[in-house]
Amino acid sequence: MSIGLDQSLLQAALLGFEAQLARLEGQIAQVKAKLPGGNRFGSDGNFDPDPVAGKRRKRRKVSEEGRKRMAEAQRRRWAAAREKWG
């Protein structure tokens, strides 16, 4: 194969791939348009792994008394499970 033929083959392949890319980008845009707010790509096209960063509600703190009540309830659940299963 001559160098000219290799280059023309590569140029033809490149044109074909660019056409496929344009077609796929159009299909991606159509799918993105149908997503109801679940689109995790920003207007710049970059993926945003955490779209609600900084927008989350603060965690509620559990009081010492509340933790004790939860621990006691868990102990009762485990005791009931131990009775049931032997």
C-alpha positions in Angstrom: 0.0 0.0 0.0 1.3 3.4 -0.8 1.4 6.3 1.6 -1.2 8.2 -0.4 -3.6 5.4 -0.2 -3.1 5.0 3.6 -3.7 8.7 4.1 -6.9 8.7 2.0 -8.1 5.6 3.8 -7.5 7.3 7.2 -9.2 10.5 6.0 -12.2 8.5 4.9 -12.3 6.7 8.2 -12.1 10.0 10.1 -14.9 11.5 8.1 -17.1 8.4 8.8 -16.3 8.6 12.5 -17.0 12.3 12.7 -20.4 11.7 11.0 -21.2 9.0 13.5 -20.1 11.3 16.4 -22.4 14.1 15.1 -25.3 11.6 14.8 -24.7 10.3 18.4 -24.4 13.8 19.8 -27.8 14.6 18.3 -29.3 11.5 19.9 -27.7 12.3 23.2 -29.2 15.8 23.1 -32.6 14.4 22.4 -32.4 12.0 25.4 -31.1 14.9 27.7 -34.0 17.0 26.6 -36.4 14.3 27.8 -34.8 14.0 31.3 -37.0 15.7 33.9 -34.4 17.5 36.0 -32.4 14.3 36.5 -29.8 15.5 34.0 -26.5 15.4 35.8 -24.6 17.3 33.1 -24.3 21.0 33.5 -24.8 23.5 30.7 -21.1 23.2 29.9 -21.5 19.5 29.3 -19.4 18.4 32.2 -20.7 15.6 34.5 -21.6 16.8 38.0 -21.3 13.8 40.3 -23.1 15.6 43.2 -25.7 18.1 41.8 -27.0 18.9 45.3 -23.7 19.6 47.0 -24.1 22.4 49.4 -27.9 22.2 49.1 -28.5 19.3 51.5 -30.4 19.8 54.8 -28.4 19.7 57.9 -28.5 16.5 59.9 -30.5 16.5 63.0 -28.6 15.8 66.2 -29.9 13.1 68.5 -29.7 13.8 72.2 -28.0 11.6 74.7 -31.4 10.5 76.0 -32.5 9.7 72.5 -29.4 7.5 71.9 -30.1 5.7 75.1 -33.7 5.0 74.1 -32.6 3.7 70.7 -29.9 1.5 72.2 -32.4 0.0 74.7 -34.9 -0.6 71.9 -32.2 -2.4 69.8 -31.3 -4.5 72.8 -35.0 -5.5 73.2 -35.2 -6.4 69.5 -32.0 -8.6 69.7 -33.4 -10.3 72.9 -36.7 -11.1 71.1 -34.7 -12.4 68.1 -32.6 -14.6 70.4 -35.7 -16.0 72.1 -37.3 -16.7 68.8 -34.3 -18.5 67.2 -33.0 -20.3 70.2 
